Amino acid sequence: MSDFSISWTAPIRPSYSLAGIPLGVHIKDFERVLDEYALENMEGAYRFVGSPVLRMEKYFDSTGDGGYGFHIVDLELTNWRLYYDSPDHPGVETRALHVLTRNWKIYAVKAWMYESLVDGGKPINSYQGKLPEGIGLGSFVRELLPYTNLEFDSAEEWFCTSKEYGGLEVAGYCCDLDDRPDQIITALTVVG
């Protein structure tokens, strides 16, 4: 479990991995792999295979619950100018990847689409990994329906796939597909 590569194009494997990061890995093993991607000239900055430069923050409580948050460094990659007058606008998304832990082990990995897009546009800098069906960030949520049921969790504002499909949470526009069938996937989380 400690021999893996972190890649911006690695396939998404529900219940198993995202960005090549497998669930269940102890944080000591994760940090050994993470060290390979640290940028020498920028403290706290990382570049994974095919990724832009990301700044990492981490937090753990005394039981090992917490994780690692990776945020985009170059705000121009967010395309903030399409909709906002400043890169400091609260609507500008900087989250790119989060690795969540429980009891010192990885239990979930989440990728965000941090790029603002024009209608019909596809992300080019956000995580590019795809599910086996070729679906990823920027795809329509409804594209998953031939492969799995999607249950909308109104409290968490995301969709959960069926157990048969595997552990995957899908974020769109924070509403049910009946209310807005045209929503695109803005975040994907692989869970055990």
C-alpha positions as CSV (number, residue, x, y, z in Angstrom):
1,M,0.0,0.0,0.0
2,S,2.9,2.4,0.4
3,D,4.1,2.0,-3.2
4,F,1.9,4.3,-5.4
5,S,2.2,7.4,-7.5
6,I,0.0,10.5,-7.2
7,S,-1.2,11.5,-10.7
8,W,-3.5,14.2,-12.0
9,T,-4.8,11.7,-14.6
10,A,-5.0,8.5,-12.6
11,P,-8.4,6.8,-13.0
12,I,-11.1,7.1,-10.3
13,R,-11.8,3.8,-8.7
14,P,-14.9,4.0,-6.4
15,S,-14.2,2.5,-2.9
16,Y,-10.5,2.3,-3.8
17,S,-8.6,5.3,-5.0
18,L,-8.6,8.8,-6.6
19,A,-5.5,10.5,-8.1
20,G,-3.7,7.2,-7.5
21,I,-4.1,7.6,-3.7
22,P,-5.5,4.4,-2.3
23,L,-7.8,4.4,0.7
24,G,-6.6,2.7,3.9
25,V,-3.0,3.9,3.6
26,H,-1.4,5.0,6.9
27,I,-0.4,8.7,6.9
28,K,3.2,7.7,7.5
29,D,3.2,5.9,4.2
30,F,1.3,8.7,2.5
31,E,3.8,11.3,3.7
32,R,6.7,9.2,2.4
33,V,5.2,9.2,-1.1
34,L,4.1,12.9,-0.7
35,D,7.8,13.9,-0.1
36,E,8.6,12.8,-3.6
37,Y,6.4,15.6,-5.0
38,A,7.5,18.5,-2.7
39,L,9.0,21.5,-4.5
40,E,12.4,22.4,-3.1
41,N,12.1,26.1,-3.9
42,M,8.6,26.6,-2.3
43,E,7.9,25.4,1.2
44,G,4.5,23.6,1.5
45,A,4.1,23.4,-2.3
46,Y,3.7,20.2,-4.3
47,R,3.4,19.1,-7.9
48,F,2.0,15.7,-8.6
49,V,2.4,14.0,-12.0
50,G,0.5,16.3,-14.4
51,S,-0.8,18.6,-11.8
52,P,-0.3,22.4,-11.4
53,V,1.6,23.6,-8.3
54,L,-0.5,23.1,-5.2
55,R,-0.1,24.4,-1.6
56,M,-0.7,21.9,1.1
57,E,-2.2,22.5,4.6
58,K,-2.7,19.7,7.0
59,Y,-4.6,19.2,10.3
60,F,-5.0,16.3,12.6
61,D,-6.6,15.9,16.0
62,S,-5.2,13.6,18.7
63,T,-7.1,10.6,17.2
64,G,-5.7,11.0,13.7
65,D,-8.8,12.5,12.2
66,G,-8.2,15.3,9.8
67,G,-6.2,15.3,6.6
68,Y,-4.4,17.2,3.9
69,G,-5.9,20.0,1.8
70,F,-4.2,21.0,-1.5
71,H,-5.1,24.4,-3.0
72,I,-4.2,25.9,-6.3
73,V,-1.3,28.4,-6.2
74,D,-1.8,30.1,-9.6
75,L,-5.2,31.8,-9.3
76,E,-5.2,32.5,-13.0
77,L,-5.9,28.8,-13.5
78,T,-9.3,29.2,-11.8
79,N,-10.5,31.5,-14.6
80,W,-11.8,33.9,-12.0
81,R,-12.0,36.7,-14.6
82,L,-15.0,35.0,-16.3
83,Y,-17.3,35.8,-13.4
84,Y,-15.6,37.9,-10.7
85,D,-13.8,41.2,-10.5
86,S,-11.0,39.9,-8.2
87,P,-9.2,36.7,-7.4
88,D,-10.1,37.4,-3.8
89,H,-13.8,37.0,-4.4
90,P,-15.4,34.3,-2.1
91,G,-16.8,32.6,-5.2
92,V,-13.3,31.8,-6.5
93,E,-12.6,28.1,-5.8
94,T,-9.0,27.3,-4.8
95,R,-9.5,23.7,-3.4
96,A,-8.1,21.1,-5.7
97,L,-7.6,17.9,-3.7
98,H,-8.3,16.8,-0.2
99,V,-7.1,13.6,1.5
100,L,-9.2,12.9,4.6
101,T,-8.1,10.7,7.4
102,R,-9.6,8.8,10.3
103,N,-7.5,7.0,13.0
104,W,-4.3,8.0,11.1
105,K,-5.4,6.3,7.8
106,I,-6.9,7.7,4.6
107,Y,-10.6,7.1,4.4
108,A,-11.6,9.5,1.5
109,V,-10.0,11.4,-1.3
110,K,-11.8,14.3,-2.9
111,A,-11.1,16.3,-6.1
112,W,-12.7,19.7,-6.9
113,M,-13.2,21.4,-10.2
114,Y,-11.7,24.8,-9.3
115,E,-12.0,26.3,-12.8
116,S,-14.8,28.6,-13.6
117,L,-16.1,27.6,-17.0
118,V,-18.3,29.1,-19.8
119,D,-21.4,27.0,-20.7
120,G,-20.2,23.8,-22.4
121,G,-16.6,24.3,-21.3
122,K,-14.5,21.5,-19.9
123,P,-11.9,21.8,-17.2
124,I,-8.3,21.6,-18.4
125,N,-6.3,22.2,-15.2
126,S,-8.5,20.6,-12.5
127,Y,-8.0,16.9,-11.8
128,Q,-8.4,14.9,-15.1
129,G,-8.9,11.4,-13.8
130,K,-12.1,9.6,-15.0
131,L,-14.4,6.9,-13.8
132,P,-14.4,3.7,-15.9
133,E,-17.3,5.1,-17.9
134,G,-15.2,8.1,-19.0
135,I,-17.0,10.5,-16.6
136,G,-15.1,13.1,-14.5
137,L,-15.1,16.6,-13.3
138,G,-17.1,18.8,-15.6
139,S,-19.3,16.0,-17.0
140,F,-23.0,16.1,-16.4
141,V,-24.2,14.4,-13.2
142,R,-26.9,12.7,-15.2
143,E,-24.3,10.8,-17.2
144,L,-23.9,8.5,-14.2
145,L,-27.5,7.3,-14.3
146,P,-27.1,4.4,-16.7
147,Y,-24.4,3.0,-14.4
148,T,-25.8,3.7,-10.9
149,N,-28.6,5.1,-8.9
150,L,-27.9,8.5,-7.4
151,E,-29.4,9.4,-4.1
152,F,-29.4,13.1,-3.3
153,D,-28.4,13.8,0.3
154,S,-30.0,17.2,1.0
155,A,-28.2,17.7,4.3
156,E,-24.7,17.2,2.7
157,E,-25.9,18.5,-0.8
158,W,-24.3,15.7,-2.8
159,F,-25.3,12.5,-4.6
160,C,-24.3,9.1,-3.3
161,T,-23.9,6.2,-5.8
162,S,-25.3,2.7,-5.1
163,K,-23.3,0.2,-3.0
164,E,-23.0,-2.0,-6.1
165,Y,-21.2,0.8,-8.0
166,G,-18.8,1.5,-5.1
167,G,-18.1,4.3,-2.7
168,L,-18.4,7.6,-4.6
169,E,-19.9,10.9,-3.6
170,V,-20.7,13.4,-6.5
171,A,-21.3,17.1,-6.0
172,G,-23.2,19.2,-8.5
173,Y,-25.1,22.4,-7.9
174,C,-26.4,21.4,-4.4
175,C,-29.8,20.4,-5.5
176,D,-31.6,17.3,-6.8
177,L,-31.5,16.4,-10.4
178,D,-35.3,16.8,-10.6
179,D,-34.8,20.5,-9.7
180,R,-31.9,21.0,-12.0
181,P,-31.1,18.2,-14.5
182,D,-28.3,20.1,-16.3
183,Q,-25.9,20.2,-13.3
184,I,-22.2,19.4,-13.9
185,I,-19.9,17.5,-11.6
186,T,-18.0,20.0,-9.5
187,A,-16.4,17.5,-7.0
188,L,-15.9,13.8,-6.7
189,T,-15.1,11.9,-3.5
190,V,-14.0,8.3,-3.3
191,V,-15.0,6.7,0.0
192,G,-14.7,3.2,1.5
